[in-house]
């Protein structure tokens, strides 16, 4: 039971990190200094996080214009 709860907490934390970067791309550099994609528990979130780090800030500016 503890492993299941821990896994859910980690996934929720990973979702918050990804959402924070999408909402405010300027935090990506600070977060990247602390977390690497390999640090993520869930492979899907690790992949998404890696892509977000690779994207340029210009892309995020365009994304905010449309959404």
HUBEL-V842100 format. One record per residue. RES is the residue in one letter. PHI is phi as a letter, one per 40 degrees, with the letter a starting at -180 (999 if undefined). OMEGA is omega in radians with two decimals (none if undefined). D_LAST is the distance of its C-alpha to the last C-alpha in Angstrom with 2 decimals. Layout:
RES_PHI_OMEGA_D_LAST / RES_PHI_OMEGA_D_LAST
This chain:
X_999_-3.13_38.91 / X_c_3.13_38.12 / X_c_3.13_36.61 / X_c_3.12_34.26 / X_c_3.12_33.12 / X_c_3.12_32.79 / X_c_3.11_30.68 / X_c_3.12_28.34 / X_c_3.12_28.10 / X_c_3.13_27.40 / X_c_3.12_24.65 / X_c_3.11_23.04 / X_c_3.13_23.41 / X_c_3.09_21.90 / X_c_3.14_18.81 / X_c_3.13_18.54 / X_c_-3.14_19.00 / X_c_3.13_16.30 / X_c_3.13_13.75 / X_c_3.13_15.05 / X_c_3.12_14.62 / X_c_-3.12_10.97 / X_c_-3.09_10.45 / X_a_-3.05_13.07 / X_d_-3.12_14.03 / X_c_3.12_17.13 / X_c_-3.05_18.78 / X_d_-3.12_18.92 / X_c_3.13_22.20 / X_c_-3.14_23.83 / X_c_-3.12_23.05 / X_c_3.09_24.21 / X_c_-3.08_27.50 / X_b_-3.05_28.09 / X_b_3.00_26.64 / X_b_3.13_27.04 / X_d_3.14_25.59 / X_c_3.13_29.13 / X_c_-3.09_29.07 / X_c_3.13_26.72 / X_c_-3.08_28.53 / X_c_-3.10_26.31 / X_c_3.14_26.26 / X_c_3.13_22.84 / X_c_3.07_21.29 / X_c_3.14_23.54 / X_c_3.14_22.24 / X_c_3.14_18.52 / X_d_3.11_19.50 / X_c_3.11_21.54 / X_c_3.14_18.80 / X_c_3.13_16.52 / X_c_-3.12_19.60 / X_c_-3.09_20.24 / X_c_3.11_16.95 / X_c_3.12_17.17 / X_c_3.10_15.40 / X_c_3.12_14.52 / X_c_-3.13_12.30 / X_c_3.09_10.33 / X_c_3.10_10.26 / X_c_3.13_8.90 / X_d_-3.14_6.19 / X_c_3.12_5.27 / X_c_-3.05_5.91 / X_c_-3.10_3.82 / X_b_none_0.00
